[in-house]
Amino acid sequence: MIEKDEFEAIVRHQVPLVGSFDITVEEIGEGSMVLMMPYQDRFVRPGGTIMGPALFGLADVALYGAVMSRIGRVELAVTTSMTINFLRRPRPAPVRAEARLLKLGRRLAYGEVLIFSQGDPEPVAHVTGTYSIPPQASPQPATLPLAPGGGAPA
């Protein structure tokens, strides 16, 4: 497990572009991470919406955090693939990312991230991604439940 302050420092110093976004950790669970990205004028693109690269960067570090919440501080765990689907226009407001692992194996971790504009119950983006775990940090394989109680999400 990784601690809040430790993960925020990794993002600031090891992921400098996204580290400049002033992202903070709201929650860390086993296989989950919730991050908050404050509103900044530099994130707004023409049309008054938060730009995709800021949302993508937020999602990437959120999933990185979810991986570290299970395997600890392994900075060489890297993104191997990530897909973002923009569902609705995010308004100019702080943004929340809720990441969770769906599967953790010896070499790969797979998860998803939902992104929300603050105050909006509907997600603005859905992200799925895979992280590669270096061999020396490989955990024992484990499949995480898809929803509380082990069932499929409602």
HELIX and SHEET records of a PDB file:
HELIX    1   1 LYS A    4  GLN A   14  1                                  11    
HELIX    2   2 PRO A   16  GLY A   19  1                                   4    
HELIX    3   3 ASP A   41  PHE A   43  5                                   3    
HELIX    4   4 GLY A   52  ILE A   71  1                                  20    
HELIX    5   5 PRO A  135  ALA A  137  5                                   3    
HELIX    6   6 PRO A  148  GLY A  150  5                                   3    
SHEET    1   A 6 THR A  24  GLY A  29  0                                        
SHEET    2   A 6 SER A  32  MET A  37 -1                                        
SHEET    3   A 6 VAL A  95  LEU A 104 -1                                        
SHEET    4   A 6 LEU A 108  SER A 117 -1                                        
SHEET    5   A 6 ALA A 125  SER A 132 -1                                        
SHEET    6   A 6 VAL A  78  PHE A  86 -1                                        
SHEET    1   B 4 THR A  24  GLY A  29  0                                        
SHEET    2   B 4 SER A  32  MET A  37 -1                                        
SHEET    3   B 4 VAL A  95  LEU A 104 -1                                        
SHEET    4   B 4 ALA A 142  THR A 143 -1                                        
SHEET    1   C 2 VAL A  44  ARG A  45  0                                        
SHEET    2   C 2 THR A  49  ILE A  50 -1                                        
END                                                                             
